[in-house]
Amino acid sequence: MLRRQLIRHGEAIVLIALGGIVGANLRYAVGAAAGDALLVTLLVNTLGSFGLGLLLFDARADEFLTKRLRYVFGTGFFASFTTYSTFVADIALTAPELAVPYIIASYASGFGGVLVSRKIVATTSTTAIQPPTPGDD
């Protein structure tokens, strides 16, 4: 039994790492191509919030994606594609009169991405989105 668990955990680590490699490199490429502007971070984090929302709500409805794919895309790709550290650095390095609207826009677009993903899953699923229950992982 222990060997099977080790293999399963090792597989999860490899899947997460592969997704992370792709997500981090894509984030770097987008930033390099666009010059690391505030709007790039805003866009990347909005897309990441939308993608993570799709994964979350799919897992609570039809489970179209397997747990392995959620590792690759959720814990791997989107976790490394989105950039909270860049968001914080942007705020620290931006003049306050621009930083405050940037913070508001970032949070609004992130929550908006999640709400849009919920609406998409709710309208396309054959099963209602279930709330979390104790013991969920």
N, CA, C and O atoms as a MOPAC input file, in Angstrom:
PM7 MOZYME 1SCF
protein

 N      0.81600 1    -1.19700 1     0.00000 1
 C      0.00000 1     0.00000 1     0.00000 1
 C      0.86200 1     1.26500 1     0.00000 1
 O      0.55100 1     2.22600 1    -0.70300 1
 N      1.92500 1     1.26800 1     0.77200 1
 C      2.79200 1     2.42400 1     0.85200 1
 C      3.41000 1     2.74200 1    -0.50400 1
 O      3.51200 1     3.90800 1    -0.88600 1
 N      3.81700 1     1.71300 1    -1.22400 1
 C      4.42000 1     1.93500 1    -2.54100 1
 C      3.41800 1     2.58500 1    -3.49700 1
 O      3.78600 1     3.48400 1    -4.25200 1
 N      2.18500 1     2.15100 1    -3.47600 1
 C      1.14900 1     2.70800 1    -4.33700 1
 C      0.91000 1     4.18300 1    -3.99000 1
 O      0.72400 1     5.00500 1    -4.88800 1
 N      0.91300 1     4.51900 1    -2.70800 1
 C      0.73300 1     5.90600 1    -2.29100 1
 C      1.90900 1     6.77200 1    -2.74600 1
 O      1.71700 1     7.90200 1    -3.19600 1
 N      3.11600 1     6.24000 1    -2.62800 1
 C      4.29100 1     6.98500 1    -3.06800 1
 C      4.25300 1     7.24300 1    -4.56600 1
 O      4.59700 1     8.33300 1    -5.02400 1
 N      3.84000 1     6.25300 1    -5.31800 1
 C      3.72400 1     6.42200 1    -6.76700 1
 C      2.66700 1     7.48000 1    -7.08900 1
 O      2.88500 1     8.33700 1    -7.94500 1
 N      1.53500 1     7.42000 1    -6.41100 1
 C      0.45800 1     8.38100 1    -6.65500 1
 C      0.91400 1     9.80300 1    -6.30500 1
 O      0.64500 1    10.74100 1    -7.05700 1
 N      1.59800 1     9.96600 1    -5.17400 1
 C      2.10300 1    11.28700 1    -4.79200 1
 C      3.19100 1    11.75700 1    -5.75500 1
 O      3.23100 1    12.93100 1    -6.12400 1
 N      4.05600 1    10.86200 1    -6.15300 1
 C      5.10600 1    11.21500 1    -7.11200 1
 C      4.51500 1    11.65200 1    -8.43700 1
 O      4.98700 1    12.60600 1    -9.05500 1
 N      3.48100 1    10.94900 1    -8.87000 1
 C      2.80800 1    11.31800 1   -10.11500 1
 C      2.19500 1    12.71000 1    -9.99300 1
 O      2.29300 1    13.51000 1   -10.92300 1
 N      1.57100 1    13.00700 1    -8.86700 1
 C      0.96900 1    14.32400 1    -8.65700 1
 C      2.04100 1    15.40800 1    -8.69400 1
 O      1.82700 1    16.46600 1    -9.28500 1
 N      3.17200 1    15.16300 1    -8.08200 1
 C      4.25900 1    16.14000 1    -8.07200 1
 C      4.76900 1    16.40400 1    -9.48300 1
 O      5.02300 1    17.55300 1    -9.84400 1
 N      4.91800 1    15.37000 1   -10.26900 1
 C      5.37800 1    15.52900 1   -11.65400 1
 C      4.35400 1    16.31400 1   -12.46900 1
 O      4.72600 1    17.20100 1   -13.23800 1
 N      3.07100 1    15.99600 1   -12.31000 1
 C      2.02600 1    16.71400 1   -13.05300 1
 C      1.98700 1    18.18900 1   -12.67500 1
 O      1.86600 1    19.05700 1   -13.54000 1
 N      2.09200 1    18.46700 1   -11.38300 1
 C      2.09800 1    19.86000 1   -10.91600 1
 C      3.32100 1    20.59000 1   -11.46900 1
 O      3.21900 1    21.73200 1   -11.91800 1
 N      4.46900 1    19.92900 1   -11.43300 1
 C      5.70400 1    20.55600 1   -11.93700 1
 C      5.60000 1    20.85100 1   -13.43000 1
 O      6.02000 1    21.91700 1   -13.88000 1
 N      5.05200 1    19.93200 1   -14.19100 1
 C      4.90800 1    20.16400 1   -15.63500 1
 C      3.99400 1    21.35100 1   -15.91500 1
 O      4.31500 1    22.21000 1   -16.73600 1
 N      2.85700 1    21.39600 1   -15.23100 1
 C      1.95400 1    22.53600 1   -15.39600 1
 C      2.61400 1    23.82600 1   -14.95500 1
 O      2.45000 1    24.86100 1   -15.60000 1
 N      3.36000 1    23.77500 1   -13.85900 1
 C      4.05200 1    24.95200 1   -13.34800 1
 C      5.10200 1    25.47600 1   -14.30400 1
 O      5.24800 1    26.68600 1   -14.47800 1
 N      5.82800 1    24.56600 1   -14.92100 1
 C      6.85000 1    24.97700 1   -15.89200 1
 C      6.21100 1    25.73400 1   -17.05200 1
 O      6.69500 1    26.79200 1   -17.45300 1
 N      5.13600 1    25.19300 1   -17.57900 1
 C      4.46100 1    25.83800 1   -18.70300 1
 C      3.86200 1    27.18100 1   -18.27800 1
 O      4.01600 1    28.18000 1   -18.98000 1
 N      3.17700 1    27.20400 1   -17.12500 1
 C      2.54800 1    28.44000 1   -16.65600 1
 C      3.54800 1    29.54000 1   -16.38600 1
 O      3.33500 1    30.68400 1   -16.78600 1
 N      4.64300 1    29.20900 1   -15.70900 1
 C      5.66300 1    30.21700 1   -15.37800 1
 C      6.33200 1    30.75200 1   -16.63700 1
 O      6.58100 1    31.95200 1   -16.75200 1
 N      6.61900 1    29.87200 1   -17.56600 1
 C      7.26500 1    30.32400 1   -18.80300 1
 C      6.32400 1    31.15500 1   -19.66900 1
 O      6.75200 1    32.11600 1   -20.30700 1
 N      5.05300 1    30.79100 1   -19.69300 1
 C      4.09100 1    31.59500 1   -20.44100 1
 C      3.93500 1    32.96700 1   -19.80100 1
 O      3.85500 1    33.97400 1   -20.50500 1
 N      3.89200 1    33.01600 1   -18.48800 1
 C      3.80200 1    34.29600 1   -17.78600 1
 C      5.02200 1    35.16600 1   -18.09300 1
 O      4.89500 1    36.36500 1   -18.33900 1
 N      6.18800 1    34.55600 1   -18.07700 1
 C      7.41800 1    35.28700 1   -18.39600 1
 C      7.35800 1    35.81600 1   -19.83400 1
 O      7.70700 1    36.96800 1   -20.09000 1
 N      6.91800 1    34.97400 1   -20.76200 1
 C      6.86100 1    35.37500 1   -22.17100 1
 C      5.87800 1    36.52100 1   -22.38000 1
 O      6.16100 1    37.45400 1   -23.13200 1
 N      4.73500 1    36.45600 1   -21.72600 1
 C      3.74700 1    37.53300 1   -21.84600 1
 C      4.33200 1    38.82300 1   -21.28600 1
 O      4.21200 1    39.87900 1   -21.90600 1
 N      4.96100 1    38.74700 1   -20.12300 1
 C      5.56600 1    39.93000 1   -19.52300 1
 C      6.68200 1    40.49900 1   -20.37000 1
 O      6.78800 1    41.71500 1   -20.52400 1
 N      7.52200 1    39.62700 1   -20.92400 1
 C      8.63700 1    40.08800 1   -21.75800 1
 C      8.13500 1    40.74000 1   -23.04500 1
 O      8.69100 1    41.74100 1   -23.49800 1
 N      7.09400 1    40.17600 1   -23.62400 1
 C      6.55700 1    40.71000 1   -24.87200 1
 C      5.84200 1    42.04500 1   -24.65500 1
 O      5.87100 1    42.91700 1   -25.52400 1
 N      5.20500 1    42.20100 1   -23.50000 1
 C      4.40900 1    43.40600 1   -23.26200 1
 C      5.11600 1    44.41700 1   -22.36800 1
 O      4.57500 1    45.49500 1   -22.12000 1
 N      6.29900 1    44.09800 1   -21.88300 1
 C      7.04500 1    45.05200 1   -21.07900 1
 C      6.65800 1    45.09300 1   -19.61600 1
 O      6.89100 1    46.10700 1   -18.95900 1
 N      6.08500 1    44.04700 1   -19.08600 1
 C      5.73600 1    43.97100 1   -17.66200 1
 C      4.89400 1    45.15000 1   -17.18000 1
 O      5.12500 1    45.65600 1   -16.08100 1
 N      3.95700 1    45.58300 1   -17.95000 1
 C      3.09900 1    46.70400 1   -17.58800 1
 C      2.05100 1    46.26900 1   -16.55900 1
 O      1.77300 1    45.08000 1   -16.40400 1
 N      1.48000 1    47.24700 1   -15.86500 1
 C      0.43100 1    46.96500 1   -14.88700 1
 C     -0.74500 1    46.22200 1   -15.52100 1
 O     -1.32000 1    45.31800 1   -14.91500 1
 N     -1.09200 1    46.61100 1   -16.73900 1
 C     -2.23300 1    45.97300 1   -17.40500 1
 C     -1.96500 1    44.51200 1   -17.72700 1
 O     -2.89500 1    43.70700 1   -17.76300 1
 N     -0.71100 1    44.16100 1   -17.96100 1
 C     -0.36500 1    42.76300 1   -18.22400 1
 C     -0.61300 1    41.93600 1   -16.97100 1
 O     -1.20700 1    40.86000 1   -17.04800 1
 N     -0.16900 1    42.42100 1   -15.82500 1
 C     -0.39900 1    41.70700 1   -14.57200 1
 C     -1.88700 1    41.59600 1   -14.29400 1
 O     -2.36300 1    40.54500 1   -13.86500 1
 N     -2.61500 1    42.65700 1   -14.53300 1
 C     -4.06600 1    42.64300 1   -14.34900 1
 C     -4.71600 1    41.60200 1   -15.25700 1
 O     -5.56300 1    40.83200 1   -14.80500 1
 N     -4.33300 1    41.57100 1   -16.51600 1
 C     -4.89100 1    40.61400 1   -17.46500 1
 C     -4.54100 1    39.16700 1   -17.08500 1
 O     -5.40500 1    38.29000 1   -17.08800 1
 N     -3.27600 1    38.93300 1   -16.76100 1
 C     -2.83400 1    37.58700 1   -16.40200 1
 C     -3.58100 1    37.08900 1   -15.16700 1
 O     -4.03600 1    35.94600 1   -15.13700 1
 N     -3.70700 1    37.93400 1   -14.15900 1
 C     -4.38900 1    37.51400 1   -12.94100 1
 C     -5.88600 1    37.32900 1   -13.15500 1
 O     -6.50100 1    36.47100 1   -12.52200 1
 N     -6.47300 1    38.12000 1   -14.03500 1
 C     -7.88500 1    37.94000 1   -14.36400 1
 C     -8.09700 1    36.61000 1   -15.09200 1
 O     -9.01600 1    35.85900 1   -14.76100 1
 N     -7.25800 1    36.32300 1   -16.07000 1
 C     -7.36000 1    35.03800 1   -16.77800 1
 C     -7.12300 1    33.86800 1   -15.82700 1
 O     -7.79700 1    32.84200 1   -15.91600 1
 N     -6.16900 1    34.02600 1   -14.92400 1
 C     -5.90500 1    32.97800 1   -13.94300 1
 C     -7.08200 1    32.75200 1   -13.01200 1
 O     -7.41500 1    31.60900 1   -12.69800 1
 N     -7.71000 1    33.82300 1   -12.57100 1
 C     -8.89100 1    33.70100 1   -11.71000 1
 C    -10.02400 1    33.00900 1   -12.44000 1
 O    -10.72000 1    32.17100 1   -11.86700 1
 N    -10.20800 1    33.35700 1   -13.70000 1
 C    -11.23400 1    32.71500 1   -14.52100 1
 C    -10.93900 1    31.21700 1   -14.67800 1
 O    -11.82600 1    30.38400 1   -14.49000 1
 N     -9.69800 1    30.88300 1   -15.02000 1
 C     -9.32400 1    29.48300 1   -15.20900 1
 C     -9.44100 1    28.66800 1   -13.93600 1
 O     -9.94500 1    27.54500 1   -13.95900 1
 N     -8.97800 1    29.22800 1   -12.82100 1
 C     -9.09500 1    28.52200 1   -11.54800 1
 C    -10.56000 1    28.35900 1   -11.15500 1
 O    -10.94400 1    27.33700 1   -10.58500 1
 N    -11.37100 1    29.36000 1   -11.45900 1
 C    -12.81000 1    29.24100 1   -11.20500 1
 C    -13.43300 1    28.11200 1   -12.01000 1
 O    -14.24800 1    27.35000 1   -11.48900 1
 N    -13.05400 1    28.00100 1   -13.28000 1
 C    -13.57300 1    26.89000 1   -14.09600 1
 C    -13.22000 1    25.54700 1   -13.47800 1
 O    -14.06100 1    24.65200 1   -13.40000 1
 N    -11.97800 1    25.40700 1   -13.04000 1
 C    -11.54700 1    24.14800 1   -12.43600 1
 C    -12.30300 1    23.86200 1   -11.14700 1
 O    -12.74500 1    22.73600 1   -10.91600 1
 N    -12.44800 1    24.87300 1   -10.31800 1
 C    -13.13700 1    24.69900 1    -9.04700 1
 C    -14.59300 1    24.30700 1    -9.24900 1
 O    -15.06600 1    23.33900 1    -8.65400 1
 N    -15.29900 1    25.04800 1   -10.07600 1
 C    -16.71700 1    24.78700 1   -10.24900 1
 C    -16.97000 1    23.50500 1   -11.03600 1
 O    -17.96900 1    22.82300 1   -10.80600 1
 N    -16.07200 1    23.17300 1   -11.96300 1
 C    -16.18200 1    21.88800 1   -12.65300 1
 C    -16.06100 1    20.74000 1   -11.65300 1
 O    -16.79700 1    19.75700 1   -11.74200 1
 N    -15.14100 1    20.86100 1   -10.71100 1
 C    -14.95700 1    19.81200 1    -9.70300 1
 C    -16.18100 1    19.68700 1    -8.80700 1
 O    -16.40500 1    18.63100 1    -8.21400 1
 N    -16.97200 1    20.74000 1    -8.69900 1
 C    -18.18600 1    20.73800 1    -7.87600 1
 C    -19.43800 1    20.40500 1    -8.68200 1
 O    -20.53300 1    20.34400 1    -8.12300 1
 N    -19.29200 1    20.19100 1    -9.97000 1
 C    -20.45300 1    19.88800 1   -10.81000 1
 C    -20.23200 1    18.56700 1   -11.55200 1
 O    -20.31300 1    17.49900 1   -10.94500 1
 N    -19.95800 1    18.62700 1   -12.84100 1
 C    -19.85000 1    17.42300 1   -13.67300 1
 C    -18.53300 1    16.68600 1   -13.53900 1
 O    -18.45500 1    15.50600 1   -13.88200 1
 N    -17.50400 1    17.34100 1   -13.05400 1
 C    -16.15100 1    16.79000 1   -13.02100 1
 C    -15.71800 1    16.32800 1   -14.40200 1
 O    -15.28900 1    15.19000 1   -14.59100 1
 N    -15.83900 1    17.23700 1   -15.36400 1
 C    -15.39900 1    16.97300 1   -16.72600 1
 C    -13.90400 1    16.67900 1   -16.75000 1
 O    -13.44300 1    15.80200 1   -17.48100 1
 N    -13.16000 1    17.41700 1   -15.94700 1
 C    -11.71100 1    17.21600 1   -15.87500 1
 C    -11.37100 1    16.22800 1   -14.75900 1
 O    -12.00200 1    16.22600 1   -13.70200 1
 N    -10.38700 1    15.41000 1   -15.00300 1
 C     -9.94000 1    14.45600 1   -13.99500 1
 C     -9.11500 1    15.16800 1   -12.92500 1
 O     -8.69100 1    16.30900 1   -13.10700 1
 N     -8.89800 1    14.48300 1   -11.82000 1
 C     -8.06800 1    15.04300 1   -10.75800 1
 C     -6.65800 1    15.31600 1   -11.26400 1
 O     -6.03100 1    16.29600 1   -10.86300 1
 N     -6.16300 1    14.46300 1   -12.13400 1
 C     -4.82300 1    14.66700 1   -12.70700 1
 C     -4.75300 1    15.97000 1   -13.50400 1
 O     -3.78500 1    16.72100 1   -13.39200 1
 N     -5.77500 1    16.22800 1   -14.30100 1
 C     -5.79100 1    17.46700 1   -15.07900 1
 C     -5.93400 1    18.69100 1   -14.18100 1
 O     -5.39000 1    19.75300 1   -14.48400 1
 N     -6.66400 1    18.54500 1   -13.07900 1
 C     -6.75800 1    19.65600 1   -12.13300 1
 C     -5.40400 1    19.93100 1   -11.48200 1
 O     -5.07500 1    21.08400 1   -11.20300 1
 N     -4.61600 1    18.88000 1   -11.23900 1
 C     -3.25300 1    19.08500 1   -10.74200 1
 C     -2.43900 1    19.87900 1   -11.76100 1
 O     -1.78200 1    20.86100 1   -11.41500 1
 N     -2.48900 1    19.44600 1   -13.01100 1
 C     -1.69400 1    20.09600 1   -14.05500 1
 C     -2.10400 1    21.55400 1   -14.21300 1
 O     -1.25500 1    22.44500 1   -14.20700 1
 N     -3.40300 1    21.79800 1   -14.35400 1
 C     -3.85600 1    23.15000 1   -14.65600 1
 C     -4.03000 1    24.01800 1   -13.42600 1
 O     -3.64300 1    25.18600 1   -13.44800 1
 N     -4.59500 1    23.49200 1   -12.36300 1
 C     -4.86100 1    24.30400 1   -11.17300 1
 C     -3.63400 1    24.54800 1   -10.33700 1
 O     -3.16300 1    25.67900 1   -10.22000 1
 N     -3.11600 1    23.49000 1    -9.75500 1
 C     -1.97800 1    23.61800 1    -8.85800 1
 C     -0.70400 1    23.93200 1    -9.62200 1
 O      0.19500 1    24.57700 1    -9.08300 1
 N     -0.61300 1    23.49000 1   -10.86200 1
 C      0.58700 1    23.73100 1   -11.66900 1
 C      0.48700 1    24.98700 1   -12.51100 1
 O      1.06000 1    26.02000 1   -12.16500 1
 N     -0.23800 1    24.90100 1   -13.61300 1
 C     -0.25100 1    25.97100 1   -14.61100 1
 C     -0.74900 1    27.30800 1   -14.05500 1
 O     -0.00300 1    28.28800 1   -14.04600 1
 N     -1.99800 1    27.35700 1   -13.59400 1
 C     -2.56200 1    28.64200 1   -13.17300 1
 C     -1.88500 1    29.20000 1   -11.92700 1
 O     -1.78400 1    30.41700 1   -11.77600 1
 N     -1.42400 1    28.33500 1   -11.03700 1
 C     -0.73600 1    28.82400 1    -9.83500 1
 C      0.57400 1    29.51700 1   -10.19100 1
 O      0.97800 1    30.45900 1    -9.51000 1
 N      1.23300 1    29.06900 1   -11.23700 1
 C      2.49100 1    29.73400 1   -11.62000 1
 C      2.26700 1    30.80400 1   -12.68700 1
 O      3.11200 1    31.68200 1   -12.85800 1
 N      1.17100 1    30.75000 1   -13.39000 1
 C      0.84900 1    31.76400 1   -14.40500 1
 C      0.39900 1    33.06000 1   -13.73700 1
 O      0.78000 1    34.14700 1   -14.17000 1
 N     -0.40500 1    32.95000 1   -12.69200 1
 C     -0.84600 1    34.14200 1   -11.98500 1
 C      0.29700 1    34.66500 1   -11.12500 1
 O      1.21700 1    33.92100 1   -10.78100 1
 N      0.23400 1    35.94400 1   -10.78100 1
 C      1.40500 1    36.56600 1   -10.17900 1
 C      1.02800 1    37.49700 1    -9.04400 1
 O      0.99600 1    38.71500 1    -9.22000 1
 N      0.74700 1    36.93800 1    -7.89300 1
 C      0.44000 1    37.79200 1    -6.73900 1
 C      1.66400 1    38.60800 1    -6.33400 1
 O      1.53500 1    39.77300 1    -5.95700 1
 N      2.83900 1    38.01100 1    -6.40900 1
 C      4.04500 1    38.74200 1    -6.02200 1
 C      4.28000 1    39.93300 1    -6.94600 1
 O      4.69400 1    40.99700 1    -6.48400 1
 N      4.02500 1    39.77500 1    -8.23100 1
 C      4.16900 1    40.90100 1    -9.15500 1
 C      3.11600 1    41.96700 1    -8.86100 1
 O      3.39700 1    43.16400 1    -8.92200 1
 N      1.91400 1    41.52300 1    -8.54500 1
 C      0.83200 1    42.44100 1    -8.17300 1
 C      1.25700 1    43.30500 1    -6.98200 1
 O      1.07200 1    44.52200 1    -7.00500 1
 N      1.81900 1    42.69000 1    -5.95100 1
 C      2.25500 1    43.42500 1    -4.76600 1
 C      3.42000 1    44.36500 1    -5.10800 1
 O      3.45100 1    45.50700 1    -4.65000 1
 N      4.36400 1    43.88800 1    -5.90200 1
 C      5.48700 1    44.73700 1    -6.30100 1
 C      4.99500 1    45.92000 1    -7.12900 1
 O      5.47400 1    47.04200 1    -6.96200 1
 N      4.03900 1    45.66800 1    -8.02000 1
 C      3.46500 1    46.75900 1    -8.81700 1
 C      2.87200 1    47.83800 1    -7.90800 1
 O      3.06600 1    49.03300 1    -8.13400 1
 N      2.14800 1    47.39700 1    -6.87900 1
 C      1.52500 1    48.35100 1    -5.96100 1
 C      2.59000 1    49.16600 1    -5.23100 1
 O      2.47700 1    50.38500 1    -5.10600 1
 N      3.62300 1    48.47800 1    -4.75400 1
 C      4.67300 1    49.15200 1    -3.98900 1
 C      5.44400 1    50.16400 1    -4.83500 1
 O      5.92700 1    51.16900 1    -4.31300 1
 N      5.56000 1    49.90800 1    -6.12700 1
 C      6.37000 1    50.75900 1    -6.99500 1
 C      5.55300 1    51.79400 1    -7.77300 1
 O      6.10700 1    52.57500 1    -8.54700 1
 N      4.24600 1    51.79600 1    -7.56600 1
 C      3.36800 1    52.69600 1    -8.31400 1
 C      2.93700 1    53.85500 1    -7.42500 1
 O      2.75600 1    53.68700 1    -6.21900 1
 N      2.77700 1    54.99900 1    -8.00800 1
 C      2.30600 1    56.17300 1    -7.26700 1
 C      0.93700 1    55.87000 1    -6.66100 1
 O      0.11200 1    55.21200 1    -7.29500 1
 N      0.69000 1    56.34100 1    -5.45000 1
 C     -0.57100 1    56.03100 1    -4.75000 1
 C     -1.82700 1    56.36800 1    -5.55300 1
 O     -2.81300 1    55.63300 1    -5.48600 1
 N     -1.80500 1    57.45600 1    -6.30200 1
 C     -3.01700 1    57.82100 1    -7.06500 1
 C     -3.32300 1    56.83200 1    -8.18500 1
 O     -4.45500 1    56.77800 1    -8.66600 1
 N     -2.34000 1    56.05700 1    -8.60300 1
 C     -2.56500 1    54.99500 1    -9.58800 1
 C     -2.68400 1    53.63300 1    -8.90900 1
 O     -3.37800 1    52.74800 1    -9.40900 1
 N     -2.00800 1    53.46200 1    -7.77100 1
 C     -2.01500 1    52.17300 1    -7.07400 1
 C     -3.40100 1    51.80700 1    -6.55800 1
 O     -3.81600 1    50.65300 1    -6.66700 1
 N     -4.11500 1    52.77000 1    -6.00200 1
 C     -5.44200 1    52.47300 1    -5.43500 1
 C     -6.41800 1    52.00700 1    -6.51300 1
 O     -7.06900 1    50.98000 1    -6.31600 1
 N     -6.55400 1    52.70600 1    -7.63900 1
 C     -7.44000 1    52.18500 1    -8.69200 1
 C     -6.97100 1    50.82700 1    -9.23600 1
 O     -7.78900 1    49.98300 1    -9.60100 1
 N     -5.66400 1    50.63000 1    -9.28400 1
 C     -5.11300 1    49.35600 1    -9.74600 1
 C     -5.50600 1    48.21400 1    -8.80600 1
 O     -5.86500 1    47.12900 1    -9.26300 1
 N     -5.43800 1    48.45400 1    -7.50700 1
 C     -5.84500 1    47.44500 1    -6.52500 1
 C     -7.32400 1    47.12000 1    -6.70000 1
 O     -7.70600 1    45.95100 1    -6.74600 1
 N     -8.14300 1    48.14200 1    -6.79500 1
 C     -9.59400 1    47.93900 1    -6.95500 1
 C     -9.88500 1    47.18600 1    -8.24400 1
 O    -10.68600 1    46.25000 1    -8.24400 1
 N     -9.25300 1    47.57600 1    -9.33300 1
 C     -9.47400 1    46.90000 1   -10.61700 1
 C     -9.00000 1    45.45700 1   -10.57100 1
 O     -9.64500 1    44.57400 1   -11.13600 1
 N     -7.88700 1    45.21300 1    -9.90800 1
 C     -7.34700 1    43.85300 1    -9.83000 1
 C     -8.28000 1    42.92400 1    -9.06800 1
 O     -8.58300 1    41.82300 1    -9.52800 1
 N     -8.73300 1    43.36700 1    -7.90600 1
 C     -9.64700 1    42.52500 1    -7.13000 1
 C    -10.99300 1    42.36300 1    -7.83100 1
 O    -11.55800 1    41.26900 1    -7.84300 1
 N    -11.50600 1    43.43500 1    -8.41000 1
 C    -12.79300 1    43.36000 1    -9.11200 1
 C    -12.70700 1    42.41200 1   -10.30800 1
 O    -13.61100 1    41.60600 1   -10.52900 1
 N    -11.62600 1    42.50700 1   -11.07500 1
 C    -11.51200 1    41.63900 1   -12.24800 1
 C    -11.25500 1    40.19200 1   -11.84300 1
 O    -11.70800 1    39.27400 1   -12.52500 1
 N    -10.53600 1    39.97600 1   -10.74600 1
 C    -10.31600 1    38.60700 1   -10.26700 1
 C    -11.61700 1    37.96100 1    -9.82200 1
 O    -11.92600 1    36.83700 1   -10.21900 1
 N    -12.38300 1    38.67400 1    -8.99100 1
 C    -13.67400 1    38.14100 1    -8.57300 1
 C    -14.62600 1    38.03300 1    -9.75900 1
 O    -15.42100 1    37.09600 1    -9.83700 1
 N    -14.54500 1    38.98400 1   -10.67600 1
 C    -15.37100 1    38.90800 1   -11.87900 1
 C    -15.05800 1    37.67800 1   -12.70200 1
 O    -15.97100 1    37.02100 1   -13.20100 1
 N    -13.76200 1    37.34900 1   -12.85500 1
 C    -13.37400 1    36.14300 1   -13.58100 1
 C    -13.94200 1    34.88200 1   -12.94800 1
 O    -14.38400 1    33.97200 1   -13.64800 1
 N    -13.93000 1    34.83300 1   -11.62500 1
 C    -14.48800 1    33.67300 1   -10.91100 1
 C    -15.99900 1    33.60600 1   -11.11500 1
 O    -16.54200 1    32.52800 1   -11.35700 1
 N    -16.67700 1    34.74000 1   -11.02000 1
 C    -18.13300 1    34.73800 1   -11.19300 1
 C    -18.53700 1    34.34100 1   -12.61400 1
 O    -19.51500 1    33.61800 1   -12.80700 1
 N    -17.78300 1    34.81500 1   -13.60100 1
 C    -18.07300 1    34.43100 1   -14.98700 1
 C    -17.85400 1    32.93200 1   -15.17200 1
 O    -18.65000 1    32.27100 1   -15.83900 1
 N    -16.79000 1    32.39100 1   -14.59500 1
 C    -16.53700 1    30.95400 1   -14.72200 1
 C    -17.64700 1    30.15200 1   -14.04700 1
 O    -18.05300 1    29.10600 1   -14.55300 1
 N    -18.13600 1    30.63600 1   -12.91100 1
 C    -19.24400 1    29.94100 1   -12.23100 1
 C    -20.48700 1    29.92100 1   -13.12600 1
 O    -21.16000 1    28.89800 1   -13.24900 1
 N    -20.77600 1    31.05500 1   -13.73900 1
 C    -21.95900 1    31.14200 1   -14.61700 1
 C    -21.81600 1    30.18200 1   -15.79700 1
 O    -22.78000 1    29.51600 1   -16.17300 1
 N    -20.62600 1    30.10900 1   -16.38000 1
 C    -20.40100 1    29.21400 1   -17.51700 1
 C    -20.59600 1    27.75400 1   -17.09900 1
 O    -21.27600 1    26.99400 1   -17.78900 1
 N    -20.00300 1    27.36700 1   -15.98000 1
 C    -20.14500 1    25.97700 1   -15.52300 1
 C    -21.59800 1    25.68800 1   -15.15900 1
 O    -22.11700 1    24.62000 1   -15.48300 1
 N    -22.25100 1    26.62500 1   -14.49300 1
 C    -23.64500 1    26.41100 1   -14.09400 1
 C    -24.56300 1    26.24200 1   -15.29300 1
 O    -25.51000 1    25.45800 1   -15.23600 1
 N    -24.30200 1    26.96000 1   -16.37500 1
 C    -25.18500 1    26.86400 1   -17.54300 1
 C    -24.83300 1    25.70200 1   -18.46900 1
 O    -25.67400 1    25.27200 1   -19.25800 1
 N    -23.61500 1    25.19200 1   -18.38900 1
 C    -23.22100 1    24.10700 1   -19.28600 1
 C    -23.20900 1    22.73900 1   -18.61700 1
 O    -23.11400 1    21.72200 1   -19.30500 1
 N    -23.30200 1    22.69100 1   -17.30300 1
 C    -23.24300 1    21.41100 1   -16.59300 1
 C    -24.59800 1    20.72300 1   -16.58300 1
 O    -25.64700 1    21.36500 1   -16.64200 1
 N    -24.54800 1    19.43200 1   -16.50900 1
 C    -25.77500 1    18.65100 1   -16.36500 1
 C    -26.12700 1    18.46100 1   -14.89500 1
 O    -27.21900 1    17.99300 1   -14.57200 1
 N    -25.20900 1    18.82000 1   -14.00700 1
 C    -25.39200 1    18.69400 1   -12.56700 1
 C    -25.21800 1    20.06500 1   -11.92900 1
 O    -24.40500 1    20.87100 1   -12.38300 1
 N    -25.98100 1    20.32400 1   -10.87800 1
 C    -25.83800 1    21.58900 1   -10.16100 1
 C    -24.48900 1    21.63200 1    -9.44700 1
 O    -23.95500 1    20.59700 1    -9.05000 1
 N    -23.94600 1    22.83700 1    -9.28800 1
 C    -22.69300 1    23.01000 1    -8.56000 1
 C    -22.95700 1    22.73600 1    -7.08700 1
 O    -23.83200 1    23.35200 1    -6.47800 1
 N    -22.19900 1    21.81300 1    -6.52400 1
 C    -22.37200 1    21.41000 1    -5.13400 1
 C    -21.49400 1    22.25500 1    -4.21800 1
 O    -20.36600 1    22.58600 1    -4.58100 1
 N    -21.99500 1    22.60600 1    -3.03600 1
 C    -21.15100 1    23.33800 1    -2.08100 1
 C    -20.12600 1    22.40600 1    -1.46900 1
 O    -20.31400 1    21.19000 1    -1.48200 1
 N    -19.04600 1    22.95100 1    -0.93100 1
 C    -18.04200 1    22.09800 1    -0.28600 1
 C    -18.62000 1    21.41400 1     0.94300 1
 O    -19.53200 1    21.93400 1     1.58600 1
 N    -18.09300 1    20.26700 1     1.25700 1
 C    -18.49900 1    19.53100 1     2.44300 1
 C    -17.28200 1    19.25200 1     3.30900 1
 O    -16.16200 1    19.23000 1     2.79800 1
 N    -17.47100 1    19.03800 1     4.60800 1
 C    -16.34300 1    18.73000 1     5.47700 1
 C    -15.57200 1    17.50300 1     4.96000 1
 O    -16.16600 1    16.50500 1     4.55100 1
 N    -14.27100 1    17.60300 1     4.98900 1
 C    -13.43900 1    16.48800 1     4.53400 1
 C    -13.05600 1    16.55700 1     3.07200 1
 O    -12.29200 1    15.71600 1     2.59800 1
 N    -13.57400 1    17.55400 1     2.33400 1
 C    -13.16100 1    17.70600 1     0.92200 1
 C    -11.68900 1    18.05000 1     0.86700 1
 O    -11.15800 1    18.71800 1     1.75300 1
 N    -11.03400 1    17.58300 1    -0.19100 1
 C     -9.63800 1    17.96300 1    -0.36300 1
 C     -9.46200 1    18.89900 1    -1.50700 1
 O     -8.34100 1    19.32100 1    -1.79200 1

